[in-house]
Amino acid sequence: MPMLVILYFVAFLDRTNVGFAEEALKVDRGVSDGAFALGAGIFFIGYALFEIPSNLLLKKFGARFWLARIAVTWGIVAAAFAFTTNDTMFIALRFLLGVTEAGLFPGVIMFLAEWFPNKVRVQMFAIFYLAQPFSQMLGAPLSGGLISFGDALTPWHGWQVMFFAEGLLAVIAGIAAVFFLINSPQQAKFLNDEEKSALLAVMAKEDAVRTEDGPSGIWRAMSSWKVWYFTVIYFCLQIAVYGTTFYLPQQVSNLIGQDIGWQVGLVSAIPWLGGLFACYFFGKYANTVLRRRSLGTWFFLGTGVFILGSGFAGAAGLPIVGILCITLAVSCFLSVGPITWSYPTAFLTGTAAAAGIGLINSLGNLGGFVAPIMRTGINDAVPTESGVWGVVSLGVFAFVAAAMFFATKFFKAKADALLVEEATVSH
């Protein structure tokens, strides 16, 4: 788990640190607002195109090698951003970053589903998700600090130092993954034979339920209505996540009236600190069907409400209220992510899991492509000093996800029945 958290920590840092370089790229390299918005989002096009093939290759080569390969190649591309010269190069590198990182997140989700039973899976997903708040909590002051002090310490611009150093971190993490990841419980030296047998027996029981309850094979998984249902939910979630994350440094800068740098980096870390505790606590708490459904619905609603609140607080000139709303929004969308993933992993297994989870994540992540373009477009169409309407547009999709998530109460799933049975026996 620590190695997986480190990999996602660096991945999330490298895909979102572009927000700290927005103004510098505009001044030093002439990257326009439109090119930045397209570049921020086109990452997810490359990601979507190669997600499912990457997941299938992970099944073939094993998680240890394939996740390490992903980290090394995306780290090289991330470091190459230091040499950006114009709009075209920026957009091309963002696309390549998506191509090289494709398969990391769904690969880990599938990997964890093979290691941990349904009852504790949300808790393990939540531990994995901690990489997001850690990345932004520690990465925000790191990125801001590299930009602030890079000019004084090196012959490069600060934003170049940031891209190169943080890309190099991914390469190092990828090399480390080869030595620390273990492909399956059978190969784990830290489990004795009795522990291996007990774990494999539980997983075999759940696999039998998933095989009976879910689609089998690649094409049936990709045509399953349940897979597409959760793809829409995840798409709405990612619009809120990336629409907030990409522009968080700039939104904080506007709220506190400071240029992007060390101070903005520190304040930008506050929402992720709150999200860190919320994600872990509620991930551990969501160990029953009813808790997952109710918490998921409330967290989606909270995401929408607090994103709207942050936009209106900015327009009203209320920085403390704005930071508080952003913190609560981040806490909500970080907490609901692991809960959402517990549903598809409860009815997908084998190659169906590789294809289905890959489809949900790839098409769902297109929300990250739509969000910056939609936010910029709305702000251009309805210009305000605070950009309030662009922020508001992000929250609307969270309300759609809340309604759809609540409707899962009408689903009949054998995995849910198994969870209820286990909870009854445990009680």
C-alpha positions as CSV (number, residue, x, y, z in Angstrom):
1,M,0.0,0.0,0.0
2,P,2.7,2.6,0.7
3,M,4.3,2.0,-2.7
4,L,0.9,2.4,-4.4
5,V,0.2,5.6,-2.5
6,I,3.7,7.0,-3.5
7,L,3.0,6.2,-7.2
8,Y,-0.4,7.9,-7.2
9,F,1.0,10.8,-5.1
10,V,3.5,11.6,-7.9
11,A,1.0,10.9,-10.7
12,F,-1.5,13.3,-9.2
13,L,1.2,15.9,-8.6
14,D,2.4,15.7,-12.2
15,R,-1.0,15.9,-13.8
16,T,-2.1,18.9,-11.7
17,N,1.1,20.9,-11.1
18,V,0.3,22.7,-14.4
19,G,-2.0,25.0,-12.4
20,F,1.0,26.5,-10.7
21,A,2.7,27.3,-14.0
22,E,-0.4,28.8,-15.8
23,E,0.6,32.5,-15.5
24,A,4.3,31.8,-16.0
25,L,3.7,29.8,-19.2
26,K,1.6,32.7,-20.5
27,V,4.3,35.3,-19.8
28,D,7.5,33.3,-20.6
29,R,6.2,31.1,-23.5
30,G,3.1,32.9,-24.7
31,V,0.7,30.0,-23.9
32,S,-2.8,31.4,-24.4
33,D,-5.8,30.8,-22.1
34,G,-7.4,28.7,-24.7
35,A,-4.3,26.5,-25.2
36,F,-3.9,26.1,-21.5
37,A,-7.5,25.0,-21.1
38,L,-7.2,22.6,-24.1
39,G,-3.9,21.3,-22.8
40,A,-5.2,20.8,-19.3
41,G,-8.1,18.7,-20.6
42,I,-6.5,16.9,-23.6
43,F,-4.5,14.8,-21.0
44,F,-7.7,12.9,-20.5
45,I,-8.1,12.1,-24.3
46,G,-4.8,10.3,-24.4
47,Y,-5.6,8.7,-21.0
48,A,-9.0,7.5,-22.3
49,L,-7.6,6.0,-25.6
50,F,-5.0,3.8,-23.9
51,E,-6.7,3.0,-20.6
52,I,-8.4,-0.3,-21.5
53,P,-5.3,-1.6,-23.5
54,S,-3.1,-0.7,-20.6
55,N,-5.4,-2.6,-18.1
56,L,-5.4,-5.7,-20.3
57,L,-1.6,-5.6,-20.6
58,L,-1.4,-5.3,-16.8
59,K,-3.3,-8.6,-16.5
60,K,-0.8,-10.1,-18.9
61,F,2.5,-8.8,-17.5
62,G,1.5,-8.4,-13.8
63,A,1.1,-5.2,-11.7
64,R,4.7,-5.0,-10.5
65,F,6.3,-4.6,-14.0
66,W,3.4,-2.7,-15.6
67,L,2.8,-0.1,-12.9
68,A,6.6,0.5,-12.8
69,R,6.7,1.0,-16.6
70,I,3.8,3.5,-16.4
71,A,5.6,5.6,-13.8
72,V,8.9,5.7,-15.6
73,T,7.5,6.8,-18.9
74,W,5.1,9.4,-17.6
75,G,8.0,10.8,-15.4
76,I,10.1,11.3,-18.6
77,V,7.2,13.2,-20.3
78,A,6.4,15.2,-17.1
79,A,10.1,16.3,-16.9
80,A,10.0,17.4,-20.6
81,F,7.5,20.1,-19.8
82,A,10.5,22.1,-18.6
83,F,11.4,22.6,-22.2
84,T,7.9,23.8,-23.4
85,T,8.3,26.6,-26.0
86,N,4.8,27.3,-27.4
87,D,1.1,26.3,-27.5
88,T,1.6,23.3,-29.7
89,M,4.3,21.7,-27.7
90,F,2.4,22.3,-24.4
91,I,-0.7,20.6,-25.8
92,A,1.3,17.7,-27.3
93,L,3.1,17.0,-24.1
94,R,-0.2,17.1,-22.1
95,F,-1.6,14.5,-24.6
96,L,1.5,12.3,-24.2
97,L,1.3,12.6,-20.4
98,G,-2.2,11.1,-20.6
99,V,-1.0,8.3,-22.9
100,T,1.9,7.3,-20.7
101,E,0.0,7.5,-17.4
102,A,-3.0,5.6,-18.8
103,G,-3.8,2.5,-16.8
104,L,-2.2,3.5,-13.4
105,F,-5.4,4.3,-11.5
106,P,-7.7,1.6,-12.9
107,G,-4.8,-0.9,-12.7
108,V,-4.4,-0.2,-9.0
109,I,-8.2,-0.4,-8.4
110,M,-8.2,-3.8,-10.2
111,F,-5.0,-4.9,-8.3
112,L,-6.6,-4.0,-4.9
113,A,-9.8,-5.8,-5.8
114,E,-7.7,-9.0,-6.2
115,W,-6.0,-8.5,-2.8
116,F,-8.8,-7.3,-0.4
117,P,-12.3,-8.6,0.2
118,N,-15.3,-6.4,-0.4
119,K,-15.9,-5.6,3.3
120,V,-12.6,-3.8,3.7
121,R,-12.1,-2.7,0.1
122,V,-13.4,0.8,0.5
123,Q,-11.0,1.3,3.4
124,M,-8.1,0.2,1.2
125,F,-9.3,2.4,-1.7
126,A,-9.5,5.3,0.7
127,I,-5.8,4.7,1.8
128,F,-4.9,4.7,-1.9
129,Y,-6.9,7.9,-2.4
130,L,-4.9,9.6,0.4
131,A,-2.3,10.1,-2.3
132,Q,-4.5,12.9,-3.7
133,P,-4.6,15.1,-0.6
134,F,-1.0,14.3,0.3
135,S,0.0,15.2,-3.2
136,Q,-1.8,18.6,-3.1
137,M,-1.1,19.3,0.6
138,L,2.6,18.6,0.2
139,G,2.8,19.2,-3.5
140,A,1.2,22.7,-3.4
141,P,3.9,24.3,-1.2
142,L,6.5,22.2,-3.0
143,S,5.4,23.4,-6.4
144,G,5.0,27.0,-5.2
145,G,8.4,26.9,-3.5
146,L,10.2,25.5,-6.6
147,I,8.6,28.3,-8.7
148,S,9.5,31.0,-6.1
149,F,13.1,30.0,-5.5
150,G,14.0,28.3,-8.8
151,D,15.2,31.5,-10.5
152,A,17.6,32.2,-7.7
153,L,19.1,28.7,-7.4
154,T,19.3,27.7,-11.0
155,P,19.8,29.2,-14.5
156,W,16.2,28.0,-15.4
157,H,12.9,29.6,-14.7
158,G,11.2,28.4,-11.5
159,W,8.4,26.7,-13.4
160,Q,11.0,24.7,-15.4
161,V,12.6,23.5,-12.2
162,M,9.2,22.5,-10.9
163,F,8.3,20.4,-14.0
164,F,11.8,18.7,-14.2
165,A,12.2,17.9,-10.5
166,E,8.6,16.5,-10.1
167,G,8.9,14.5,-13.3
168,L,12.2,13.0,-12.0
169,L,10.3,11.9,-8.8
170,A,8.0,9.7,-11.0
171,V,11.0,8.0,-12.6
172,I,12.5,7.2,-9.2
173,A,9.1,5.9,-7.9
174,G,8.8,3.7,-10.9
175,I,12.2,2.1,-10.4
176,A,11.3,1.5,-6.7
177,A,8.0,-0.1,-7.6
178,V,9.9,-3.0,-9.3
179,F,11.4,-3.9,-5.9
180,F,8.4,-3.3,-3.6
181,L,5.2,-4.4,-5.4
182,I,4.0,-8.0,-5.2
183,N,1.8,-9.3,-8.0
184,S,-0.5,-11.6,-5.9
185,P,-1.2,-12.9,-2.4
186,Q,0.4,-16.3,-3.4
187,Q,3.7,-14.5,-3.8
188,A,3.6,-12.5,-0.6
189,K,6.4,-13.5,1.8
190,F,4.8,-11.6,4.7
191,L,1.8,-14.0,4.7
192,N,2.2,-17.5,6.1
193,D,0.5,-20.5,4.4
194,E,-2.5,-20.4,6.7
195,E,-3.1,-16.7,6.0
196,K,-2.7,-17.2,2.3
197,S,-5.3,-20.0,2.3
198,A,-7.8,-18.0,4.4
199,L,-7.5,-14.9,2.1
200,L,-7.7,-16.9,-1.1
201,A,-10.8,-18.7,0.2
202,V,-12.6,-15.4,0.9
203,M,-11.6,-14.0,-2.5
204,A,-12.6,-17.2,-4.3
205,K,-16.1,-16.9,-2.7
206,E,-16.4,-13.3,-3.9
207,D,-15.1,-14.2,-7.3
208,A,-17.9,-16.8,-7.7
209,V,-20.5,-14.2,-6.8
210,R,-19.0,-11.7,-9.2
211,T,-18.8,-14.3,-12.0
212,E,-22.5,-15.1,-11.4
213,D,-23.7,-11.6,-10.9
214,G,-21.6,-9.6,-13.5
215,P,-20.7,-9.8,-17.1
216,S,-18.0,-12.2,-18.4
217,G,-15.4,-11.2,-21.0
218,I,-14.3,-8.0,-22.4
219,W,-17.1,-7.1,-24.8
220,R,-19.9,-8.0,-22.3
221,A,-18.3,-5.9,-19.7
222,M,-18.1,-2.9,-22.1
223,S,-21.7,-3.3,-23.1
224,S,-23.0,-3.8,-19.5
225,W,-25.6,-1.1,-18.5
226,K,-24.2,-1.1,-14.9
227,V,-20.7,-0.3,-16.2
228,W,-22.1,2.6,-18.3
229,Y,-24.2,3.8,-15.3
230,F,-21.1,4.1,-13.1
231,T,-19.2,5.7,-16.0
232,V,-21.7,8.6,-16.0
233,I,-21.5,8.9,-12.2
234,Y,-17.7,9.0,-12.4
235,F,-17.8,11.5,-15.3
236,C,-19.8,13.9,-13.2
237,L,-17.5,13.4,-10.2
238,Q,-14.4,14.1,-12.3
239,I,-15.8,17.4,-13.6
240,A,-16.1,18.6,-10.0
241,V,-12.6,17.2,-9.1
242,Y,-10.6,18.5,-11.9
243,G,-12.6,21.7,-12.5
244,T,-11.6,22.5,-8.9
245,T,-8.1,21.1,-8.8
246,F,-6.7,22.6,-12.0
247,Y,-7.8,26.1,-11.0
248,L,-7.4,25.9,-7.2
249,P,-4.1,27.9,-7.1
250,Q,-5.6,30.7,-9.2
251,Q,-8.9,30.6,-7.2
252,V,-7.0,30.9,-3.9
253,S,-4.8,33.6,-5.4
254,N,-7.9,35.6,-6.3
255,L,-9.4,35.0,-2.8
256,I,-6.4,36.1,-0.8
257,G,-5.1,38.7,-3.2
258,Q,-1.6,37.3,-3.6
259,D,0.4,36.2,-6.6
260,I,0.9,32.5,-7.1
261,G,3.9,31.4,-5.1
262,W,4.9,30.2,-1.6
263,Q,1.9,31.8,0.2
264,V,-0.7,30.6,-2.3
265,G,0.9,27.2,-2.1
266,L,0.5,27.0,1.7
267,V,-3.2,28.2,1.6
268,S,-3.9,25.8,-1.3
269,A,-2.8,22.9,1.0
270,I,-5.6,23.6,3.6
271,P,-8.4,22.0,1.6
272,W,-6.3,18.9,1.0
273,L,-5.5,18.6,4.7
274,G,-9.2,18.5,5.5
275,G,-9.8,16.0,2.7
276,L,-7.0,13.8,4.1
277,F,-8.8,13.2,7.4
278,A,-12.3,12.9,5.8
279,C,-11.2,10.4,3.2
280,Y,-9.5,8.1,5.7
281,F,-12.2,8.3,8.4
282,F,-15.2,7.8,6.1
283,G,-13.4,5.1,4.1
284,K,-13.0,3.1,7.2
285,Y,-16.6,3.8,8.3
286,A,-18.2,2.8,5.0
287,N,-18.1,-1.0,5.6
288,T,-21.8,-1.8,5.0
289,V,-24.1,-1.4,2.0
290,L,-26.4,1.2,3.7
291,R,-23.5,3.3,4.9
292,R,-21.9,3.4,1.5
293,R,-25.1,4.4,-0.3
294,S,-26.1,7.1,2.2
295,L,-22.6,8.5,2.6
296,G,-22.1,8.5,-1.2
297,T,-25.3,10.4,-1.8
298,W,-24.6,13.0,0.9
299,F,-21.0,13.5,-0.3
300,F,-22.1,14.1,-3.9
301,L,-24.7,16.6,-2.7
302,G,-22.0,18.3,-0.5
303,T,-19.6,18.5,-3.3
304,G,-22.1,20.4,-5.4
305,V,-23.3,22.7,-2.6
306,F,-19.8,23.7,-1.4
307,I,-18.4,24.2,-4.9
308,L,-21.3,26.7,-5.5
309,G,-20.5,28.3,-2.1
310,S,-16.9,28.8,-3.0
311,G,-17.9,30.5,-6.3
312,F,-20.3,32.9,-4.6
313,A,-18.0,33.6,-1.7
314,G,-15.3,34.7,-4.2
315,A,-17.8,37.0,-6.0
316,A,-18.8,38.5,-2.6
317,G,-15.2,39.1,-1.5
318,L,-15.3,36.6,1.4
319,P,-12.0,34.8,1.4
320,I,-12.4,32.9,4.6
321,V,-15.8,31.6,3.6
322,G,-14.4,30.7,0.2
323,I,-11.5,28.7,1.6
324,L,-13.9,26.9,4.0
325,C,-16.2,26.0,1.1
326,I,-13.3,24.7,-1.0
327,T,-12.1,22.6,1.9
328,L,-15.5,21.0,2.5
329,A,-16.0,20.4,-1.3
330,V,-12.6,18.7,-1.5
331,S,-13.4,16.6,1.6
332,C,-16.6,15.5,0.0
333,F,-15.3,14.5,-3.4
334,L,-12.3,12.7,-1.9
335,S,-14.5,10.7,0.4
336,V,-17.0,9.7,-2.2
337,G,-14.3,8.4,-4.7
338,P,-13.4,5.2,-2.8
339,I,-17.1,4.5,-2.1
340,T,-18.0,4.9,-5.7
341,W,-15.3,2.4,-6.8
342,S,-16.6,-0.3,-4.3
343,Y,-19.7,-0.8,-6.6
344,P,-18.1,-1.8,-10.0
345,T,-15.4,-3.9,-8.2
346,A,-18.2,-5.9,-6.5
347,F,-19.6,-7.2,-9.8
348,L,-16.6,-7.3,-12.1
349,T,-13.8,-9.9,-12.2
350,G,-11.1,-11.2,-14.5
351,T,-10.8,-9.7,-18.0
352,A,-14.3,-8.2,-17.5
353,A,-12.8,-6.2,-14.6
354,A,-9.9,-5.1,-16.7
355,A,-12.2,-3.8,-19.5
356,G,-15.0,-2.6,-17.3
357,I,-12.9,-0.7,-14.7
358,G,-10.8,0.7,-17.6
359,L,-13.9,1.9,-19.4
360,I,-15.4,3.6,-16.3
361,N,-12.1,5.3,-15.5
362,S,-11.2,6.3,-19.1
363,L,-14.6,7.7,-20.1
364,G,-15.3,9.0,-16.6
365,N,-12.0,10.9,-16.6
366,L,-13.1,12.7,-19.7
367,G,-14.8,14.9,-17.2
368,G,-11.3,16.2,-16.6
369,F,-11.2,17.2,-20.3
370,V,-14.7,18.8,-20.2
371,A,-14.3,20.7,-17.0
372,P,-11.5,23.3,-17.8
373,I,-13.0,24.0,-21.3
374,M,-16.5,24.3,-19.9
375,R,-15.3,26.6,-17.1
376,T,-13.3,28.8,-19.4
377,G,-16.1,28.9,-22.0
378,I,-18.7,30.0,-19.4
379,N,-16.4,32.6,-17.9
380,D,-15.8,34.0,-21.4
381,A,-19.6,34.0,-22.2
382,V,-20.6,35.5,-18.9
383,P,-17.5,37.4,-17.8
384,T,-17.2,38.4,-14.1
385,E,-14.1,39.5,-12.1
386,S,-14.3,36.4,-9.9
387,G,-15.3,33.9,-12.6
388,V,-18.2,32.8,-10.4
389,W,-20.4,31.2,-13.1
390,G,-17.6,29.0,-14.3
391,V,-17.2,27.6,-10.8
392,V,-21.0,27.2,-10.4
393,S,-21.2,25.1,-13.6
394,L,-19.0,22.5,-11.9
395,G,-21.3,21.9,-9.0
396,V,-24.3,21.2,-11.2
397,F,-22.8,17.8,-12.3
398,A,-22.3,16.7,-8.7
399,F,-26.1,17.0,-8.1
400,V,-26.7,14.7,-11.1
401,A,-24.2,12.2,-9.6
402,A,-26.0,12.4,-6.2
403,A,-29.4,11.5,-7.8
404,M,-27.9,8.6,-9.7
405,F,-26.0,7.3,-6.7
406,F,-29.1,7.4,-4.6
407,A,-30.9,5.3,-7.2
408,T,-28.5,2.4,-6.7
409,K,-30.8,1.4,-3.8
410,F,-33.0,-0.1,-6.5
411,F,-30.2,-2.3,-7.8
412,K,-30.2,-6.0,-6.8
413,A,-26.7,-7.3,-6.4
414,K,-25.5,-10.5,-4.9
415,A,-22.4,-8.8,-3.7
416,D,-24.6,-6.6,-1.5
417,A,-26.3,-9.6,-0.1
418,L,-23.0,-11.2,0.7
419,L,-21.9,-8.0,2.6
420,V,-25.1,-8.1,4.6
421,E,-24.6,-11.7,5.4
422,E,-21.0,-11.2,6.5
423,A,-22.0,-8.2,8.7
424,T,-24.7,-10.3,10.3
425,V,-22.3,-13.1,11.1
426,S,-19.7,-10.7,12.4
427,H,-22.3,-9.0,14.6
